């Protein structure tokens, strides 16, 4: 009796290995894409936290200027000193640590102008001071930083 031996060429093995290679490449690409999207989302969130800290610094400084004439005096004095000495003005800075969060914020108050008309106000014995509040927020341990600016007019400022 003569037995017929089947000759196998190993094509099933080669095809299986190729399919496995293709699936591995697809999986690695998907993993890389997923990691990149996670980093982008994290950066966006960190940047947003820094912006919110900067905006909070501006809002808190606006509230301080509303009841604290010393800040307005500091702004005017910085402007006057700069005019007298010819040096750049050193504007007052108010620093905040917002609710113990991982963010820090600072606001710089810069002089813009005086004696501009105040809506509905009189200019007899009081004046107005226009200022620019520039807030900077930073997220600790990330290096993320954002800036937010807003103008402010202090009406009925009693000049000294």
C-alpha positions, 0 to 999 in steps of 0.5 A, spaced: 500 500 500 502 506 498 500 512 502 499 519 499 503 524 503 500 531 502 505 537 501 503 543 505 506 549 503 505 553 510 501 558 506 496 558 512 501 560 517 504 566 513 497 569 512 495 568 519 502 572 521 500 577 516 493 578 519 496 579 526 501 584 523 496 588 520 491 588 527 498 590 531 499 596 526 492 598 527 492 597 534 498 601 535 496 607 531 489 607 535 493 607 542 498 613 539 492 617 537 488 616 543 494 618 547 495 624 543 487 626 544 488 625 552 494 630 552 490 635 548 484 634 552 489 635 558 492 641 555 486 644 554 483 643 561 490 646 564 489 652 559 482 653 561 484 653 569 489 658 567 484 663 564 479 662 569 484 664 574 486 670 570 479 672 570 478 671 577 484 676 578 481 681 574 474 680 577 477 681 584 481 687 583 475 690 580 472 689 586 478 691 590 478 698 586 471 699 588 472 700 595 479 701 596 482 708 594 489 706 596 490 702 589 487 708 585 492 712 589 498 707 587 496 707 580 496 715 579 503 715 584 506 710 579 504 714 573 506 721 576 513 718 578 514 715 571 513 722 568 518 725 573 523 721 573 522 718 565 523 711 567 517 706 566 512 706 571 512 700 576 504 699 576 501 696 583 500 688 583 495 684 587 497 677 588 491 672 589 492 664 591 485 662 589 481 658 594 487 654 595 487 651 588 493 649 584 492 656 581 496 662 582 493 669 579 496 676 579 493 682 577 497 689 574 493 695 575 495 700 569 493 708 568 490 709 562 487 716 563 484 721 568 478 726 567 474 722 562 466 723 563 463 719 567 456 716 565 451 720 569 456 724 574 458 731 575 466 733 574 465 739 579 470 736 585 471 729 583 474 726 577 475 719 574 480 715 573 481 710 567 485 704 568 487 697 565 487 691 569 491 685 566 490 679 570 495 673 569 493 666 571 498 660 572 497 653 574 502 650 578 507 645 576 505 645 569 507 652 566 501 653 563 499 661 563 494 665 561 492 673 561 486 676 561 485 684 561 479 689 562 478 696 563 475 700 569 473 707 570 473 709 577 468 714 578 467 720 583 474 719 585 476 724 590 483 727 588 488 728 594 
